[in-house]
Amino acid sequence: MKHYEVEILDAKTKDKLCFLDKVEPNATIGEIKSMFHKSHPQWYPARQSIRLDPKGKSLKDEDVLQQLPVGTTATFYFRDLGAQISWVTVFLTEYTGPLVIYLLFYFRVPFIYTPKYDFTTSKHWVVHLACMCHSFHYVKRLLETLFVHRFSHGTMPLRNIFKNCTYYWGFAAWMAYYINHPLYTPPIYGEQQIRLALIVFLFCQIGNFSIHIALRNLRPPGRFVTLWLFFLPQLGSWLGFTLMTQCLPVAFFTLVGFIQMTVWAKGKHRSYLKEFRDYPPLRSPILPFVL
Amino acid sequence: MSAAAPGTSKAAHGEAGPKKKKGPGALATAYLVIYNVVMTAGWLVIAVGLVRAYLARGSYHGLYYSIEKPLKFFQTGAVLEILHCAVGIVPSSVVLTGFQVMSRVFLTWAVTHSVREVQSEDSVLLFVTAWTITEIIRYSFYTFSLLNHLPYLIKWARYTFFIVLYPMGVTGELLTIYAALPYVQKTGLYSVTLPNKYNFSFDYYTFLILVMVSYIPLFPQLYFHMIRQRKKVLGHTEDYSKIE
């Protein structure tokens, strides 16, 4: 069996960072990353981006050395992705925040509202309902993260956790402040409006959950098709919550979320299309599933 | 804040290295030339208006009123630049351009126009002067770049005047916002209080204070970005003259 030689160069400076000899032809990029990590312990595999071209796309961990367009001396380029954090950690942190923060406002913990309202409860029953819905939503998301989600990448850049948490926690605090405020005004159309909102909310929560289950078992490209189906109930839940609370900050949150989802879906769509162009032999049997 | 728009302009990209993106088409270039010429002319009108008013009155107080209309018109017109980036005929970031333009528009309309009492403040003249000189240089820079005949003087001015104009403009802007604060608080301008049926509140006074605070991290970043751009763009020409 012919062995390969692998050299890894820095994508920016083209410096030779590592030379591996006697690499098995069926070695995966993941295994090569582990070998590279041994000589450069500060770059753990999750933060390595290994490419064929300095400006090219990252190779996947599952890619096999002998199936790549390289000679027996393979040259790869390395880019440091920066400190990484696992997706699970990010999701758990960004979802636990809103859950806890909302409850702080709901129970009117001191220093939020005027002292005479500390630890009082709202006189409007919709406020209690809203708290239950909001908490249910985030508990559900936490449970899904722990038991339902299968993540395609293990990690993301560390700075994302600050970005994401600021977004989720910030909006949660902003919404919760007004909904649980002593001067809160309940919805104009009263019980009718609240009931309709609750139905929309619950319907979308159930819909979202069943799609999550279906999503779990589908891998790309069918996964992309269901992405949009996943977004709609998310949007619907928040529209329901907006209607229920008749609170402008909630409407803003729903709008921003919608814009983000659209941008994200478009980006995913483009990257999937590109993938099929770049790797046709590996993907063609699955092509019929793409709409 | 955006007294001298940082060098993310297409022309700066063109100076620093080979253009990677395709340039705008012939029609887009013609439109952009017209746009930049019109804007140069507009800000020249404002400059002339300021000088004439100063000569007529004999003092530099209250000159805002003599150029109020063209200032509003041409500064607001800069919103088109966001569109240019979005459409792709100018290779700048939509977000960065949007932020710069909207901060100018904010100062023009939401502070100076809305709070009449600050219009006679000298700080207004400070930032209007900074903006006027900066914009005349900037728009003529773009015009010449588009026509591929950029006089070194304009390039030099674009990357040098900001050193004084940027802090000057920022000082004028901050002093103006500060002057507006008591009136905003007294009248509750643009503020919404609870209770209301949308369960929303907004305190413009606090918002203005936050805007002022935001200058602290943002201004140095933008300023030093321009200084780095200056070294990059003007730096190598100095090296050539040394060789000769």
Interface residues (C-beta under 8 A of the other chain):
Chain A: Y178 I179 H181 L183 Y184 T185 I188 T245 Q246 C247 L248 P249
Chain B: L194 P195 N196 K197 Y198 N199 F200 S201
